Amino acid sequence: MKRFLFSLAAALFLFSGASTTFAQGLSVESLLDKAVSLTQKGDKSGTADALTQGVSALEKEAKSSDGSLKDKLLGKAGDLKNLIPLASSGKLSGGTLGKVVNAVKMLIGANRISGLLGKGESGLLGNAASLTSNLGLIKAGSSILGDSNESKLNGLLGEATKTVSGLDKKGPAAKLAAAASSKQLGGIVSLVSSAL
């Protein structure tokens, strides 16, 4: 009996591992992009699965983050969760899902930046690649904003992307880049927060 229970436990463990491999190594935004692309292909169960895993990854990231947009991210996770039944029944349009996903991308990018800003200079110095990729996420979702907000944000993103590249330099140049980018990045985070 003991041996049977042990093998049953092992089988369950393996099964639970298999069902999560889909999400292994995929970021929140990759899972959500996958859901959008599966919706457009009309893959109901695939969309629902990718969305379920995307929501779970989003909640996990939001809860463990130090950023200022944690509550907004959890709110968007709730919005996505409400779309899962529609996805399963094939009633979810790619456009509807795309809008929510774009908002999530902007919030994730801004929240990650906000977490780095909270660490002061040490959160910025040497982190050019991470900051640039998060600015890219914000840019990727910005089409959902109204024209004036989008053009204002794109202007800020352009300036910040240039300044952030100096964070990997050494000495006074890096410190100057940190001071300038701190201000620019703070402006971007607050614009995203107020727009969404």
Z-matrix of the N, CA and C atoms (Angstrom, degrees):
N
C 1 1.469
C 2 1.538 1 110.46
N 3 1.344 2 114.46 1 -44.53
C 4 1.464 3 119.01 2 179.71
C 5 1.524 4 110.51 3 -58.66
N 6 1.350 5 113.99 4 -43.67
C 7 1.462 6 118.74 5 -177.98
C 8 1.538 7 109.96 6 -63.38
N 9 1.350 8 114.96 7 -40.14
C 10 1.464 9 119.78 8 179.44
C 11 1.531 10 110.40 9 -61.77
N 12 1.338 11 115.55 10 -46.29
C 13 1.469 12 119.64 11 -179.83
C 14 1.526 13 110.88 12 -62.58
N 15 1.321 14 115.29 13 -39.04
C 16 1.461 15 119.05 14 -179.85
C 17 1.534 16 110.52 15 -63.77
N 18 1.348 17 115.38 16 -44.86
C 19 1.474 18 117.77 17 -178.55
C 20 1.532 19 110.76 18 -68.83
N 21 1.335 20 116.50 19 -32.71
C 22 1.468 21 120.16 20 176.86
C 23 1.530 22 109.72 21 -65.15
N 24 1.340 23 115.56 22 -44.67
C 25 1.470 24 120.17 23 178.95
C 26 1.526 25 109.90 24 -61.74
N 27 1.336 26 115.97 25 -41.72
C 28 1.467 27 120.00 26 179.89
C 29 1.526 28 110.35 27 -63.85
N 30 1.338 29 115.96 28 -41.16
C 31 1.468 30 120.00 29 -179.71
C 32 1.529 31 110.46 30 -64.63
N 33 1.334 32 115.57 31 -42.86
C 34 1.473 33 119.37 32 178.98
C 35 1.519 34 110.85 33 -63.58
N 36 1.339 35 115.29 34 -40.19
C 37 1.468 36 119.87 35 179.50
C 38 1.535 37 109.63 36 -61.63
N 39 1.334 38 115.73 37 -45.24
C 40 1.471 39 119.82 38 179.99
C 41 1.525 40 110.84 39 -63.62
N 42 1.342 41 114.92 40 -40.25
C 43 1.465 42 118.69 41 -179.57
C 44 1.527 43 110.88 42 -64.06
N 45 1.350 44 115.63 43 -44.30
C 46 1.475 45 118.18 44 -179.14
C 47 1.524 46 109.72 45 -64.13
N 48 1.333 47 116.36 46 -34.01
C 49 1.464 48 119.72 47 177.64
C 50 1.511 49 110.88 48 -65.59
N 51 1.337 50 115.59 49 -39.63
C 52 1.470 51 119.70 50 -176.53
C 53 1.521 52 110.94 51 -66.41
N 54 1.338 53 116.49 52 -37.51
C 55 1.465 54 117.86 53 -175.43
C 56 1.531 55 112.26 54 -73.39
N 57 1.338 56 116.89 55 -17.43
C 58 1.460 57 117.29 56 -179.13
C 59 1.537 58 112.63 57 -99.28
N 60 1.335 59 117.02 58 -4.29
C 61 1.471 60 117.88 59 -176.91
C 62 1.522 61 111.21 60 -63.00
N 63 1.324 62 117.10 61 -27.80
C 64 1.458 63 122.04 62 179.27
C 65 1.532 64 110.13 63 -54.81
N 66 1.354 65 115.20 64 -38.77
C 67 1.471 66 119.38 65 -175.95
C 68 1.525 67 113.03 66 -89.50
N 69 1.348 68 116.56 67 -14.47
C 70 1.468 69 118.82 68 -177.26
C 71 1.518 70 110.43 69 -58.39
N 72 1.316 71 115.86 70 127.85
C 73 1.461 72 119.14 71 175.44
C 74 1.514 73 114.71 72 77.00
N 75 1.338 74 117.78 73 -4.28
C 76 1.474 75 119.03 74 178.41
C 77 1.521 76 108.62 75 -99.61
N 78 1.329 77 116.23 76 131.57
C 79 1.462 78 119.87 77 178.67
C 80 1.525 79 109.44 78 -75.27
N 81 1.326 80 115.82 79 167.60
C 82 1.473 81 121.22 80 177.84
C 83 1.527 82 109.10 81 -53.45
N 84 1.351 83 115.39 82 -48.47
C 85 1.467 84 118.57 83 -175.14
C 86 1.525 85 112.22 84 -66.34
N 87 1.342 86 118.01 85 -32.88
C 88 1.472 87 120.18 86 177.93
C 89 1.524 88 110.80 87 -67.34
N 90 1.340 89 116.16 88 -41.68
C 91 1.467 90 120.07 89 178.29
C 92 1.530 91 111.02 90 -62.82
N 93 1.341 92 116.48 91 -40.68
C 94 1.460 93 119.74 92 -178.68
C 95 1.536 94 110.95 93 -71.24
N 96 1.344 95 116.63 94 -37.01
C 97 1.476 96 119.46 95 175.12
C 98 1.528 97 110.19 96 -61.78
N 99 1.331 98 114.33 97 -39.17
C 100 1.469 99 120.11 98 179.17
C 101 1.531 100 109.58 99 -62.03
N 102 1.342 101 116.00 100 -42.87
C 103 1.476 102 120.62 101 179.10
C 104 1.522 103 110.52 102 -60.65
N 105 1.345 104 117.15 103 -42.87
C 106 1.473 105 120.84 104 -179.95
C 107 1.525 106 109.65 105 -62.89
N 108 1.336 107 116.85 106 -45.27
C 109 1.463 108 119.21 107 -176.74
C 110 1.535 109 111.09 108 -68.22
N 111 1.345 110 117.25 109 -34.98
C 112 1.479 111 119.91 110 177.49
C 113 1.537 112 111.21 111 -69.76
N 114 1.343 113 116.83 112 -33.58
C 115 1.480 114 120.45 113 176.19
C 116 1.518 115 109.34 114 -61.42
N 117 1.341 116 115.06 115 -45.16
C 118 1.466 117 119.20 116 -178.14
C 119 1.531 118 111.80 117 -64.65
N 120 1.345 119 115.58 118 -27.11
C 121 1.475 120 119.31 119 178.05
C 122 1.529 121 111.63 120 -85.05
N 123 1.345 122 116.18 121 -7.63
C 124 1.466 123 119.81 122 -179.69
C 125 1.526 124 113.79 123 80.08
N 126 1.344 125 116.99 124 19.91
C 127 1.468 126 121.01 125 179.38
C 128 1.525 127 109.28 126 -88.03
N 129 1.357 128 114.86 127 93.73
C 130 1.471 129 119.82 128 -173.88
C 131 1.528 130 113.27 129 -62.69
N 132 1.342 131 116.29 130 -52.46
C 133 1.471 132 117.78 131 -175.42
C 134 1.527 133 110.76 132 -69.97
N 135 1.342 134 117.34 133 -35.52
C 136 1.466 135 120.70 134 177.70
C 137 1.519 136 111.44 135 -62.47
N 138 1.346 137 115.57 136 -42.78
C 139 1.471 138 120.61 137 179.04
C 140 1.523 139 110.19 138 -62.59
N 141 1.338 140 115.82 139 -47.41
C 142 1.476 141 120.00 140 -178.16
C 143 1.529 142 110.26 141 -61.34
N 144 1.345 143 115.81 142 -39.88
C 145 1.466 144 120.47 143 -179.46
C 146 1.533 145 111.11 144 -66.02
N 147 1.342 146 115.97 145 -47.99
C 148 1.472 147 120.37 146 -179.97
C 149 1.530 148 110.37 147 -62.76
N 150 1.334 149 115.89 148 -38.62
C 151 1.475 150 120.10 149 179.25
C 152 1.528 151 110.89 150 -66.26
N 153 1.325 152 116.33 151 -43.98
C 154 1.475 153 120.49 152 179.69
C 155 1.522 154 109.92 153 -58.64
N 156 1.334 155 115.92 154 -45.84
C 157 1.465 156 119.56 155 -179.28
C 158 1.529 157 111.37 156 -70.24
N 159 1.338 158 116.35 157 -35.54
C 160 1.466 159 120.75 158 177.23
C 161 1.519 160 111.45 159 -62.86
N 162 1.341 161 116.04 160 -43.17
C 163 1.473 162 121.37 161 179.01
C 164 1.527 163 110.25 162 -62.66
N 165 1.328 164 115.18 163 -44.71
C 166 1.467 165 119.42 164 -179.15
C 167 1.539 166 110.97 165 -63.35
N 168 1.346 167 116.36 166 -41.91
C 169 1.477 168 120.49 167 178.62
C 170 1.524 169 110.88 168 -66.33
N 171 1.350 170 115.95 169 -37.66
C 172 1.469 171 120.99 170 -179.66
C 173 1.530 172 110.45 171 -66.49
N 174 1.334 173 116.11 172 -44.85
C 175 1.474 174 119.83 173 179.66
C 176 1.530 175 110.29 174 -62.20
N 177 1.331 176 115.55 175 -41.55
C 178 1.464 177 120.83 176 -179.56
C 179 1.535 178 110.07 177 -62.11
N 180 1.350 179 115.45 178 -46.58
C 181 1.474 180 118.76 179 -179.47
C 182 1.523 181 110.93 180 -64.41
N 183 1.349 182 116.80 181 -44.09
C 184 1.470 183 119.94 182 -178.16
C 185 1.524 184 111.23 183 -61.61
N 186 1.332 185 115.54 184 -45.32
C 187 1.471 186 119.25 185 -176.65
C 188 1.531 187 112.44 186 -66.26
N 189 1.339 188 116.57 187 -29.50
C 190 1.467 189 118.14 188 -177.17
C 191 1.530 190 112.07 189 -96.04
N 192 1.342 191 116.83 190 6.22
C 193 1.470 192 118.23 191 -174.42
C 194 1.519 193 113.02 192 -91.39
N 195 1.345 194 114.88 193 158.74
C 196 1.465 195 120.51 194 175.81
C 197 1.531 196 110.03 195 -104.34
N 198 1.320 197 117.16 196 5.01
C 199 1.466 198 120.38 197 -175.89
C 200 1.516 199 112.94 198 -73.44
N 201 1.340 200 115.50 199 166.59
C 202 1.471 201 120.28 200 -175.74
C 203 1.534 202 112.48 201 -85.66
N 204 1.341 203 117.41 202 -6.01
C 205 1.472 204 119.71 203 -174.86
C 206 1.524 205 112.52 204 -106.11
N 207 1.310 206 115.68 205 18.56
C 208 1.464 207 122.43 206 -177.66
C 209 1.543 208 112.37 207 -51.73
N 210 1.348 209 116.32 208 -48.71
C 211 1.472 210 119.81 209 -176.92
C 212 1.520 211 111.82 210 -66.18
N 213 1.346 212 115.71 211 -37.19
C 214 1.470 213 118.63 212 178.57
C 215 1.527 214 110.45 213 -65.90
N 216 1.330 215 116.07 214 -38.01
C 217 1.475 216 120.11 215 178.08
C 218 1.525 217 110.56 216 -64.26
N 219 1.324 218 116.65 217 -42.63
C 220 1.466 219 119.75 218 179.21
C 221 1.529 220 110.66 219 -64.91
N 222 1.339 221 116.16 220 -34.88
C 223 1.473 222 120.33 221 175.95
C 224 1.523 223 110.95 222 -62.57
N 225 1.339 224 116.82 223 -43.34
C 226 1.471 225 121.39 224 179.01
C 227 1.525 226 111.01 225 -67.47
N 228 1.348 227 116.19 226 -33.76
C 229 1.474 228 119.12 227 176.53
C 230 1.533 229 108.73 228 -61.44
N 231 1.347 230 115.81 229 -38.85
C 232 1.478 231 120.73 230 176.65
C 233 1.518 232 111.40 231 -63.42
N 234 1.343 233 116.94 232 -41.89
C 235 1.477 234 121.06 233 178.71
C 236 1.528 235 110.21 234 -60.99
N 237 1.351 236 115.68 235 -43.98
C 238 1.475 237 120.06 236 -179.57
C 239 1.528 238 110.74 237 -65.19
N 240 1.324 239 115.77 238 -38.81
C 241 1.469 240 120.53 239 -179.52
C 242 1.535 241 109.89 240 -60.43
N 243 1.346 242 115.33 241 -38.64
C 244 1.466 243 119.87 242 -179.87
C 245 1.527 244 112.33 243 -67.05
N 246 1.345 245 116.59 244 -19.20
C 247 1.478 246 119.65 245 -179.19
C 248 1.533 247 112.18 246 -86.26
N 249 1.337 248 117.22 247 -13.56
C 250 1.478 249 119.74 248 -175.97
C 251 1.540 250 112.12 249 -60.66
N 252 1.357 251 119.44 250 -45.50
C 253 1.477 252 118.33 251 178.51
C 254 1.538 253 111.80 252 -60.83
N 255 1.347 254 116.65 253 -36.81
C 256 1.477 255 120.02 254 177.91
C 257 1.527 256 110.23 255 -64.78
N 258 1.347 257 115.43 256 -40.03
C 259 1.472 258 120.08 257 179.34
C 260 1.526 259 109.73 258 -62.30
N 261 1.331 260 116.28 259 -44.85
C 262 1.472 261 121.05 260 -178.28
C 263 1.522 262 111.71 261 -61.57
N 264 1.340 263 116.16 262 -35.09
C 265 1.470 264 118.82 263 -177.53
C 266 1.527 265 112.49 264 -90.64
N 267 1.345 266 116.30 265 -0.30
C 268 1.470 267 119.21 266 178.21
C 269 1.523 268 113.66 267 79.47
N 270 1.345 269 117.15 268 13.16
C 271 1.474 270 120.20 269 -177.68
C 272 1.527 271 112.83 270 -97.23
N 273 1.336 272 116.10 271 4.35
C 274 1.467 273 119.44 272 -177.75
C 275 1.521 274 109.63 273 -93.31
N 276 1.348 275 115.91 274 124.85
C 277 1.471 276 118.32 275 179.27
C 278 1.530 277 109.88 276 -89.00
N 279 1.328 278 114.93 277 150.13
C 280 1.467 279 120.77 278 178.70
C 281 1.514 280 111.28 279 -59.41
N 282 1.341 281 116.90 280 -34.49
C 283 1.472 282 121.48 281 -179.36
C 284 1.521 283 112.06 282 -64.65
N 285 1.326 284 116.00 283 -45.86
C 286 1.470 285 120.93 284 -179.74
C 287 1.527 286 109.85 285 -62.71
N 288 1.330 287 115.51 286 -48.09
C 289 1.462 288 119.73 287 -179.19
C 290 1.533 289 110.39 288 -64.98
N 291 1.332 290 116.10 289 -41.23
C 292 1.466 291 121.23 290 -179.39
C 293 1.522 292 112.62 291 -57.04
N 294 1.352 293 116.53 292 -39.81
C 295 1.474 294 120.44 293 -179.75
C 296 1.528 295 111.10 294 -64.09
N 297 1.331 296 116.28 295 -45.67
C 298 1.469 297 119.46 296 -179.33
C 299 1.530 298 109.82 297 -65.96
N 300 1.344 299 115.94 298 -40.90
C 301 1.472 300 120.16 299 -179.65
C 302 1.528 301 110.65 300 -63.32
N 303 1.345 302 117.10 301 -39.48
C 304 1.475 303 119.95 302 177.96
C 305 1.527 304 111.32 303 -63.14
N 306 1.336 305 115.71 304 -40.69
C 307 1.472 306 119.35 305 177.77
C 308 1.527 307 109.95 306 -63.63
N 309 1.332 308 116.17 307 -41.40
C 310 1.474 309 120.45 308 179.27
C 311 1.526 310 110.22 309 -63.01
N 312 1.334 311 117.08 310 -42.99
C 313 1.475 312 120.39 311 -179.93
C 314 1.523 313 110.76 312 -58.77
N 315 1.331 314 115.53 313 -45.45
C 316 1.464 315 118.98 314 179.86
C 317 1.528 316 111.02 315 -62.30
N 318 1.333 317 115.69 316 -43.88
C 319 1.469 318 119.72 317 -178.69
C 320 1.530 319 111.73 318 -67.26
N 321 1.343 320 116.56 319 -39.45
C 322 1.474 321 119.05 320 178.66
C 323 1.523 322 109.64 321 -62.24
N 324 1.346 323 115.90 322 -48.75
C 325 1.463 324 120.29 323 -179.54
C 326 1.514 325 111.58 324 -58.53
N 327 1.349 326 115.86 325 -47.54
C 328 1.468 327 120.47 326 -178.29
C 329 1.529 328 110.95 327 -66.86
N 330 1.329 329 116.90 328 -36.86
C 331 1.466 330 120.59 329 -179.11
C 332 1.533 331 111.14 330 -68.19
N 333 1.336 332 116.10 331 -40.60
C 334 1.472 333 119.18 332 178.21
C 335 1.536 334 110.47 333 -65.32
N 336 1.327 335 115.66 334 -39.57
C 337 1.471 336 119.83 335 177.96
C 338 1.529 337 109.83 336 -64.97
N 339 1.335 338 115.22 337 -42.46
C 340 1.463 339 120.29 338 179.72
C 341 1.533 340 110.93 339 -60.22
N 342 1.353 341 116.64 340 -38.99
C 343 1.465 342 120.94 341 177.72
C 344 1.523 343 111.68 342 -62.26
N 345 1.355 344 116.31 343 -41.01
C 346 1.472 345 120.47 344 178.86
C 347 1.531 346 110.76 345 -69.56
N 348 1.336 347 116.76 346 -38.97
C 349 1.471 348 120.68 347 178.47
C 350 1.526 349 110.76 348 -61.63
N 351 1.331 350 115.78 349 -34.55
C 352 1.468 351 120.88 350 -178.86
C 353 1.530 352 112.75 351 -64.76
N 354 1.329 353 116.08 352 -18.82
C 355 1.476 354 119.71 353 179.64
C 356 1.522 355 111.50 354 -90.30
N 357 1.341 356 116.67 355 3.44
C 358 1.468 357 120.18 356 179.94
C 359 1.519 358 111.21 357 71.13
N 360 1.326 359 115.01 358 -152.99
C 361 1.463 360 120.98 359 -175.80
C 362 1.532 361 112.30 360 -56.14
N 363 1.342 362 116.51 361 -37.40
C 364 1.468 363 119.82 362 -176.90
C 365 1.532 364 111.92 363 -66.49
N 366 1.338 365 117.23 364 -24.52
C 367 1.471 366 120.14 365 177.13
C 368 1.513 367 112.46 366 -76.40
N 369 1.340 368 116.42 367 -18.62
C 370 1.462 369 120.97 368 -176.74
C 371 1.531 370 112.57 369 -100.30
N 372 1.325 371 116.20 370 -46.43
C 373 1.471 372 119.78 371 -175.56
C 374 1.526 373 111.29 372 -59.75
N 375 1.343 374 115.07 373 129.31
C 376 1.465 375 119.92 374 178.95
C 377 1.515 376 114.24 375 78.90
N 378 1.347 377 116.90 376 1.43
C 379 1.472 378 119.77 377 -177.44
C 380 1.523 379 113.42 378 -108.97
N 381 1.335 380 116.88 379 28.08
C 382 1.472 381 120.43 380 -177.52
C 383 1.526 382 112.22 381 -56.32
N 384 1.344 383 117.23 382 -43.43
C 385 1.476 384 120.34 383 -175.60
C 386 1.525 385 111.33 384 -63.72
N 387 1.339 386 116.11 385 -45.73
C 388 1.462 387 120.70 386 -179.58
C 389 1.529 388 110.90 387 -63.97
N 390 1.335 389 116.46 388 -44.77
C 391 1.471 390 120.44 389 179.94
C 392 1.529 391 110.75 390 -64.46
N 393 1.335 392 116.79 391 -40.92
C 394 1.471 393 120.12 392 -179.36
C 395 1.528 394 110.04 393 -63.92
N 396 1.341 395 116.49 394 -41.11
C 397 1.462 396 118.22 395 -179.72
C 398 1.529 397 111.28 396 -67.70
N 399 1.335 398 117.71 397 -34.97
C 400 1.474 399 120.14 398 177.15
C 401 1.525 400 112.25 399 -71.80
N 402 1.330 401 116.76 400 -33.76
C 403 1.479 402 119.57 401 174.02
C 404 1.529 403 109.05 402 -64.66
N 405 1.339 404 115.90 403 -36.56
C 406 1.471 405 120.72 404 177.49
C 407 1.521 406 111.90 405 -63.70
N 408 1.331 407 116.51 406 -37.78
C 409 1.472 408 120.69 407 177.76
C 410 1.525 409 110.80 408 -64.22
N 411 1.335 410 115.76 409 -41.89
C 412 1.472 411 120.25 410 179.75
C 413 1.529 412 108.73 411 -63.74
N 414 1.319 413 116.03 412 -44.30
C 415 1.477 414 121.32 413 179.12
C 416 1.530 415 110.06 414 -60.64
N 417 1.360 416 116.14 415 -42.04
C 418 1.468 417 120.88 416 -177.57
C 419 1.528 418 112.33 417 -61.20
N 420 1.330 419 116.69 418 -31.70
C 421 1.465 420 119.29 419 -178.60
C 422 1.509 421 114.88 420 -94.80
N 423 1.362 422 116.86 421 -5.73
C 424 1.468 423 119.87 422 -167.97
C 425 1.528 424 115.31 423 -68.89
N 426 1.348 425 117.29 424 -10.98
C 427 1.473 426 119.11 425 -178.71
C 428 1.530 427 112.59 426 -64.80
N 429 1.338 428 117.46 427 -16.11
C 430 1.472 429 118.78 428 -178.83
C 431 1.524 430 112.75 429 -82.07
N 432 1.330 431 117.03 430 -9.06
C 433 1.468 432 119.66 431 179.38
C 434 1.528 433 109.48 432 -80.46
N 435 1.316 434 115.53 433 160.45
C 436 1.466 435 119.01 434 174.13
C 437 1.530 436 109.19 435 -66.44
N 438 1.338 437 117.46 436 162.32
C 439 1.470 438 121.92 437 -175.84
C 440 1.525 439 113.96 438 -51.68
N 441 1.346 440 116.56 439 -47.30
C 442 1.472 441 118.13 440 -174.34
C 443 1.526 442 111.01 441 -66.93
N 444 1.335 443 116.53 442 -43.37
C 445 1.470 444 119.84 443 178.43
C 446 1.520 445 111.42 444 -65.09
N 447 1.352 446 115.69 445 -38.95
C 448 1.468 447 118.74 446 -178.13
C 449 1.527 448 110.99 447 -65.47
N 450 1.345 449 116.28 448 -43.58
C 451 1.472 450 117.34 449 -178.53
C 452 1.530 451 110.83 450 -70.21
N 453 1.336 452 116.74 451 -36.42
C 454 1.475 453 119.87 452 176.99
C 455 1.539 454 109.82 453 -62.27
N 456 1.350 455 115.16 454 -45.68
C 457 1.465 456 120.20 455 -178.93
C 458 1.531 457 110.71 456 -64.53
N 459 1.338 458 117.11 457 -43.24
C 460 1.462 459 119.83 458 -179.31
C 461 1.525 460 111.84 459 -62.11
N 462 1.342 461 116.07 460 -34.47
C 463 1.465 462 120.55 461 176.16
C 464 1.526 463 110.53 462 -63.66
N 465 1.342 464 115.41 463 -46.59
C 466 1.469 465 120.90 464 179.00
C 467 1.530 466 111.48 465 -63.49
N 468 1.335 467 115.74 466 -40.92
C 469 1.468 468 120.25 467 -179.60
C 470 1.522 469 111.43 468 -63.77
N 471 1.347 470 115.91 469 -40.19
C 472 1.468 471 120.41 470 179.18
C 473 1.521 472 111.61 471 -61.39
N 474 1.339 473 115.18 472 -46.26
C 475 1.478 474 120.05 473 179.90
C 476 1.533 475 110.56 474 -64.76
N 477 1.333 476 115.79 475 -46.61
C 478 1.468 477 119.72 476 -176.53
C 479 1.528 478 111.15 477 -63.50
N 480 1.342 479 116.98 478 -39.03
C 481 1.472 480 119.79 479 -178.98
C 482 1.523 481 110.54 480 -60.58
N 483 1.347 482 115.93 481 -39.36
C 484 1.482 483 119.46 482 178.40
C 485 1.526 484 110.46 483 -66.35
N 486 1.337 485 116.61 484 -46.75
C 487 1.471 486 120.68 485 -176.17
C 488 1.524 487 111.89 486 -65.75
N 489 1.347 488 115.61 487 -42.00
C 490 1.455 489 121.66 488 -176.37
C 491 1.532 490 111.85 489 -59.54
N 492 1.340 491 116.55 490 -31.99
C 493 1.472 492 119.27 491 -178.70
C 494 1.534 493 111.49 492 -61.26
N 495 1.344 494 117.62 493 -21.58
C 496 1.464 495 121.08 494 179.11
C 497 1.517 496 114.05 495 -79.38
N 498 1.338 497 116.98 496 -6.01
C 499 1.469 498 120.11 497 -175.84
C 500 1.525 499 113.07 498 -73.00
N 501 1.335 500 116.27 499 -15.96
C 502 1.468 501 118.67 500 179.10
C 503 1.526 502 112.30 501 -92.45
N 504 1.352 503 115.67 502 0.27
C 505 1.477 504 118.86 503 176.76
C 506 1.527 505 109.28 504 -75.54
N 507 1.299 506 115.77 505 175.90
C 508 1.475 507 119.77 506 179.61
C 509 1.540 508 109.64 507 -110.29
N 510 1.320 509 115.29 508 159.40
C 511 1.457 510 120.79 509 171.42
C 512 1.512 511 115.63 510 68.83
N 513 1.366 512 116.42 511 -149.79
C 514 1.470 513 121.36 512 -173.75
C 515 1.531 514 113.56 513 -59.29
N 516 1.343 515 116.89 514 -33.60
C 517 1.483 516 119.39 515 -178.97
C 518 1.530 517 110.30 516 -60.88
N 519 1.338 518 116.49 517 -40.98
C 520 1.468 519 120.49 518 179.51
C 521 1.524 520 110.58 519 -66.87
N 522 1.335 521 116.66 520 -39.14
C 523 1.469 522 120.06 521 -179.50
C 524 1.531 523 111.03 522 -66.12
N 525 1.337 524 115.67 523 -38.41
C 526 1.472 525 119.76 524 176.37
C 527 1.528 526 110.00 525 -63.94
N 528 1.340 527 115.98 526 -43.26
C 529 1.473 528 120.50 527 179.08
C 530 1.527 529 110.36 528 -62.51
N 531 1.342 530 116.33 529 -38.56
C 532 1.476 531 120.47 530 -179.82
C 533 1.526 532 110.69 531 -64.73
N 534 1.334 533 116.37 532 -42.47
C 535 1.473 534 119.74 533 -179.55
C 536 1.533 535 110.44 534 -64.64
N 537 1.347 536 115.65 535 -45.03
C 538 1.473 537 119.30 536 -178.00
C 539 1.527 538 111.20 537 -69.12
N 540 1.336 539 116.41 538 -44.52
C 541 1.459 540 117.82 539 -175.95
C 542 1.520 541 111.85 540 -71.33
N 543 1.327 542 116.83 541 -29.16
C 544 1.466 543 119.70 542 178.00
C 545 1.531 544 110.16 543 -58.02
N 546 1.319 545 115.58 544 -44.31
C 547 1.466 546 120.89 545 -179.80
C 548 1.537 547 110.64 546 -66.97
N 549 1.340 548 115.57 547 -46.89
C 550 1.476 549 119.85 548 -178.49
C 551 1.534 550 111.48 549 -63.54
N 552 1.335 551 115.67 550 -44.75
C 553 1.468 552 120.00 551 -178.02
C 554 1.529 553 110.77 552 -65.78
N 555 1.344 554 115.70 553 -37.85
C 556 1.467 555 119.69 554 176.84
C 557 1.519 556 111.15 555 -60.69
N 558 1.345 557 116.14 556 -40.02
C 559 1.466 558 121.29 557 178.07
C 560 1.520 559 111.42 558 -63.83
N 561 1.338 560 116.25 559 -39.44
C 562 1.476 561 120.65 560 -179.79
C 563 1.533 562 110.31 561 -66.92
N 564 1.344 563 115.88 562 -44.60
C 565 1.468 564 119.95 563 -179.72
C 566 1.529 565 110.19 564 -60.81
N 567 1.348 566 116.73 565 -42.64
C 568 1.470 567 117.20 566 -177.24
C 569 1.539 568 111.67 567 -72.61
N 570 1.346 569 117.14 568 -31.57
C 571 1.469 570 119.81 569 177.19
C 572 1.529 571 109.95 570 -66.16
N 573 1.341 572 116.64 571 -45.42
C 574 1.481 573 120.06 572 178.97
C 575 1.520 574 109.93 573 -62.08
N 576 1.331 575 115.46 574 -42.60
C 577 1.471 576 119.93 575 -178.60
C 578 1.532 577 111.73 576 -62.03
N 579 1.342 578 116.35 577 -42.36
C 580 1.469 579 118.13 578 -177.97
C 581 1.530 580 111.96 579 -77.29
N 582 1.351 581 116.34 580 -27.79
C 583 1.477 582 119.41 581 -177.76
C 584 1.529 583 111.71 582 -77.68
N 585 1.341 584 116.46 583 -26.47
C 586 1.473 585 118.55 584 -177.16
C 587 1.516 586 110.36 585 -108.68
